[in-house]
Amino acid sequence: MALTGVEIFKLLPKTNCKKCGHPTCLAFAMKLAQRQASLDACPDVSEEAKRVLGEASAPPVRPITFGAGDRAVKMGEETVLFRHEKKFVNPSAFAVEIKDTMSGDEINNIVEGVLNSEIDRVGQKLKIDAIFISNASNDAGKFESAVKTVAGKAPAVPLILSTSNPAAAEAALKAAAGKRPILYGADESNADAMANLAKTFKVTLGVTARCLDALPALTEKIKGLGVDDMVIDPGARTAKEIIQDNTLIRRAAVKKNFKALGYPVITFAQRDDNMLELLIAALGVAKYSSIIVMSSIEKWKNLALFTMRQNIYTDPQVPMQVEQKIYKVGEPTPESPLMITTNFSLTYFIVSGEVENSKVPCRLAVMDCEGLSVLTGWAAGKFTASKIAQFLQESGIENELKNKELIIPGYVAILSGAIEEKLPGWKVTVGPREANALPAFLKSR
């Protein structure tokens, strides 16, 4: 069980030096107990306290990174069961399967799909994160060849190497040297050999058991063999099993601090039916899967999953925002329209997208409203006439305009008169209420 704040306090220096950023050692201890602070923040803690508290203050789900460079994938580090309690930390990673029995053309097509999977949504670059290479042939040579082919065509993409054959695993790890892949396939029959390979090549080990009940003993055994970084597979394959097992694993890790299950979970969503595969993958995103393996990555499927993942793994306490400034859409001239909106990311990207569709060059003033939408910002007193006027005056935009006219969102038409009072010499025009009406509105001017 995790230590209480009082138990942690007894192990701290009790000097109330404030070096940790908290007013007292007791306050710091309480934050440690809630996993809202790091023990590293205390410069005077003893080695004995570090030993005892290090484990207690660590996230209940072990943080793990696989892959190398800019595309390395972070997993784990989760601290809550429900997103609204705090937030989910590291988004689920999507991987597509390549079997070593596939033809060269089939492998090339999947790799190209991964490399071209990136989608820009509300300012974030979303993509397929990894390639899962399975030793379907059970032949070490074919497996090694497939790994070399994929690694050569997509050198930056993280890999998951799947085999239960230690000889094939060793050959594949040598072919993927320097890429920090995950080696998946350790089970009760090969745990010693696979753990030795994971230690030798310094990679994360994927551990699978015949059922959830058998998993803790297996992870404890492998940890005893010297492997700390693991991803776990309880054997769940149906929707019901995935919900059940993933929930039990997260609950055991977060609520009971049960270290034997405190690892990222890998889920296999492969189905012959694309829609069913999408639904299983979406279930994994919603229910605690750190890696989701699929058999195909059509763009329509990717967009649905990327959008869902982005929504679930956005901090609910911090709205997504863009920078406050005057954005140019197209090549605006002094006669081009000036529009204004808030800095909520979704609002900005929808509005700017519709303006681009209109083919009418514009200036779009994006005002900092702490990430709130137009109506919410107005209701909260952050998108007001006085603040809009101050923003425009400080921006100096009037020096770039021939006609001092401002187009405001239709939902806040009530502000038009007040803005004109705050900005003498300006004309305020009320635009459409909905962004999809902007192209027709701009073309008609």
ZIVEN-V152954 format. One record per pair of residues at least 6 apart in sequence whose C-alpha atoms are under 7 Angstrom apart, sorted by the first residue. I is the first residue (numbers start at 1). J is the second residue. D is the distance in whole Angstrom. If there is no record, write none. Layout:
I,J,D
I,J,D
This chain:
1,256,6
1,257,6
2,56,6
2,257,6
3,33,6
3,56,6
4,33,6
5,29,5
5,30,4
5,33,5
8,29,6
9,25,7
9,26,6
9,29,5
11,49,6
12,25,7
12,45,6
13,44,7
13,45,6
14,25,6
15,25,7
16,23,7
16,24,4
16,25,5
18,24,6
19,42,7
20,41,5
20,42,5
22,28,6
31,37,5
32,38,7
32,57,6
33,57,7
35,57,6
35,59,7
38,57,7
39,57,7
59,77,5
59,78,6
59,79,6
60,77,7
60,78,7
60,79,6
60,253,5
60,254,5
60,257,6
60,262,6
61,76,5
61,77,5
61,78,5
61,79,7
61,253,6
61,262,4
61,263,5
61,264,7
62,76,5
62,77,5
62,262,6
62,263,5
63,75,6
63,76,4
63,77,5
64,74,6
64,75,5
64,76,6
64,229,7
65,72,7
65,73,5
65,74,4
65,75,6
66,72,6
66,73,5
66,74,7
66,158,7
66,180,6
66,181,6
66,182,7
67,73,6
67,158,4
67,159,7
67,179,5
67,180,5
67,181,6
68,179,6
68,180,6
71,156,6
71,157,6
72,158,6
74,90,6
75,90,5
75,264,6
75,290,6
76,90,6
76,263,7
76,264,5
76,290,7
77,89,7
78,88,6
78,89,6
79,254,6
80,86,7
80,254,6
81,250,7
81,251,7
81,254,7
84,316,7
87,315,5
87,316,7
88,313,6
89,313,7
91,309,7
91,313,6
92,285,6
92,289,6
92,290,4
92,291,6
93,129,6
93,290,6
93,291,5
93,292,6
94,128,5
94,129,5
94,130,6
94,291,6
94,292,5
94,293,6
95,128,6
95,129,6
95,130,5
95,131,5
95,132,6
95,292,6
95,293,5
95,294,6
96,130,7
96,131,5
96,132,6
96,293,6
96,294,5
96,295,6
96,296,6
96,297,7
97,131,6
97,132,5
97,133,6
97,293,7
97,294,6
97,295,5
98,107,7
98,132,6
98,133,5
98,134,6
99,133,6
99,134,5
99,135,6
99,136,6
100,134,6
100,135,6
100,136,6
100,137,6
100,142,6
100,143,5
100,146,5
101,136,6
101,137,6
111,154,7
114,128,6
117,127,5
117,128,6
118,125,6
118,126,5
118,127,4
119,125,6
119,126,5
119,127,6
120,126,6
122,345,6
122,346,6
122,349,6
126,306,6
130,157,6
130,158,5
130,159,6
131,158,7
131,159,5
131,160,6
132,159,6
132,160,5
132,161,6
133,160,6
133,161,5
133,162,6
134,161,6
134,162,5
134,163,6
135,143,5
135,162,6
135,163,5
139,168,7
140,167,7
140,168,4
140,171,7
143,168,7
143,172,7
144,171,6
144,172,5
144,175,6
147,172,6
147,175,6
147,176,7
148,175,6
151,176,7
158,179,7
158,181,6
159,181,5
159,182,7
160,181,5
160,182,5
160,183,6
160,184,7
161,181,7
161,182,6
161,183,5
161,184,6
162,183,6
162,184,5
162,185,6
163,169,6
163,184,6
163,185,5
164,185,5
164,186,6
166,193,6
166,194,6
170,197,7
180,203,6
181,203,6
182,203,6
182,204,5
182,205,6
182,206,7
183,203,7
183,204,6
183,205,5
183,206,6
184,205,6
184,206,4
184,207,6
185,206,6
185,207,6
185,208,6
186,194,6
186,206,6
186,207,5
186,208,6
187,207,6
187,208,5
187,209,6
188,218,7
191,222,7
195,222,6
195,225,7
195,227,6
198,204,6
198,205,6
199,227,6
204,229,5
204,230,5
205,229,6
205,230,5
205,231,6
206,230,6
206,231,5
206,232,6
207,230,7
207,231,6
207,232,5
207,233,6
208,232,6
208,233,5
208,234,6
208,235,7
209,215,5
209,233,7
209,234,6
209,235,6
210,234,7
210,235,6
211,234,5
211,235,5
212,234,5
212,235,7
212,245,7
215,234,6
216,260,5
216,261,6
219,260,6
220,260,6
230,263,6
231,263,6
231,264,5
231,265,6
231,266,6
232,263,6
232,264,6
232,265,5
232,266,6
233,265,6
233,266,6
233,267,7
234,245,7
236,242,5
236,245,7
237,268,7
239,280,6
243,287,6
246,287,6
246,288,6
247,287,7
249,261,6
252,258,5
252,261,7
253,259,6
253,261,6
253,262,5
264,290,5
265,289,5
265,290,5
265,291,7
266,289,6
266,290,6
266,291,5
266,292,6
267,284,7
267,289,6
267,291,6
267,292,5
267,293,6
268,292,6
268,293,5
268,294,7
269,277,6
269,280,5
269,281,6
269,292,7
269,293,6
269,294,5
270,277,6
270,293,7
270,294,5
270,295,5
271,277,5
278,301,6
281,292,6
282,305,6
284,292,7
285,309,6
319,371,5
319,372,7
320,344,6
320,345,5
320,371,6
321,343,5
321,344,5
321,345,5
321,371,5
322,343,5
322,344,7
322,345,6
323,343,7
324,343,7
324,366,5
324,367,5
324,368,5
325,365,6
325,366,6
325,367,7
326,363,7
326,364,6
326,365,4
326,366,6
327,363,6
327,364,5
327,365,6
328,362,6
328,363,5
328,364,6
329,356,7
329,361,6
329,362,5
329,363,6
330,361,5
330,362,7
331,361,5
332,361,5
332,362,5
332,363,7
334,400,6
334,401,4
334,402,5
335,401,6
335,402,6
335,403,7
336,361,6
336,362,5
337,362,5
337,363,6
338,362,6
338,363,5
338,364,6
338,405,7
338,406,5
338,407,6
339,363,6
339,364,5
339,365,6
339,406,6
339,407,5
339,408,6
340,364,6
340,365,4
340,366,6
340,407,6
340,408,6
341,365,6
341,366,5
341,367,6
341,374,7
341,409,7
342,366,5
342,367,5
342,368,6
342,369,6
342,372,7
342,373,6
342,374,6
343,366,5
343,367,6
343,368,5
343,369,6
343,371,5
343,372,7
344,371,4
344,372,5
344,373,5
347,373,6
350,435,7
351,435,6
354,435,6
354,436,6
354,438,6
354,439,6
355,438,6
355,439,6
357,439,6
358,439,4
358,442,7
358,443,7
360,442,7
360,443,7
369,377,6
369,382,5
369,383,6
375,411,7
377,383,5
378,384,6
385,415,6
385,418,6
385,419,5
386,422,6
389,419,7
389,422,6
389,423,6
398,404,6
404,426,5
404,427,6
405,426,6
405,427,5
405,428,6
406,427,6
406,428,5
406,429,6
407,428,6
407,429,5
407,430,6
407,431,6
408,429,6
408,430,5
408,431,6
409,430,6
409,431,5
409,432,6
409,433,6
410,430,5
410,431,5
410,432,5
410,433,4
411,433,5
413,430,6
416,428,6
420,426,6
420,427,6
420,428,6
432,438,6
